[in-house]
Amino acid sequence: MSKKLKPIPVFQSETEERAFWETHDSTDFVDWSKAKRAVLPNLKPSTQTISLRLPAHLLEGIKAAANAQDVPYQSLIKVWLRDKLMQK
């Protein structure tokens, strides 16, 4: 048996909407069993700049490995870090 859903109110601002959803259960307004997974192919993950001090010989080795693969060394570092995380 399907539950009668309440209509979602019209909000004047994002702040008003946020306050509403903080105090109301969305299942009273949305039938989540009919929800579909969103696909956002053009969404780029946010990045954050960090500062990382490496010994000069280590950085030179990384740059040499990146040059051998014809990729920027920072991109190679990101690939290596991602691969290492995926191993866990």
Secondary structure, DSSP 8 states (H G I E B T S, - for coil): -----------SSHHHHHHHHHHS-GGGT--GGG------TT-------------HHHHHHHHHHHHHHTS-HHHHHHHHHHHHHHT-
